[in-house]
Amino acid sequence: MTETYLRIRCTIPAELEEELPTMLAAWSLLGTEVHREGGIGIGVTVYLPETASEGAEAVRMVLIENGAQDLEQDVEVATDWLSNFRAAVH
């Protein structure tokens, strides 16, 4: 069986970057990525177990309440990034 997880992507105001860990601390996340968008906001990607649909809805609400824009949610298929990296390098 292929492992999958939920991915939530959005842009939040740049001034909330330092507050993001506190905003998301209530949930058991698989990971979070933050990347500069080049404008006034920062891109945020949050990963949750696929079975955490209630948690995903709560995370979405917190992000929206804090000014998130361009919110997207989808299911991501897990990849063996280490094997892919090794294959690309060698």
CORNOR-V497578 format. One record per helix or strand of 2 or more residues. SS is the DSSP state (H for helix, E for strand). FROM is the first residue (numbers start at 0). LEN is the number of residues. If there is no record, write none. Layout:
((SS;FROM;LEN) (SS;FROM;LEN))
This chain:
((E;3;10) (H;13;3) (H;19;5) (E;30;6) (E;40;9) (H;52;13) (E;68;9) (H;80;9))
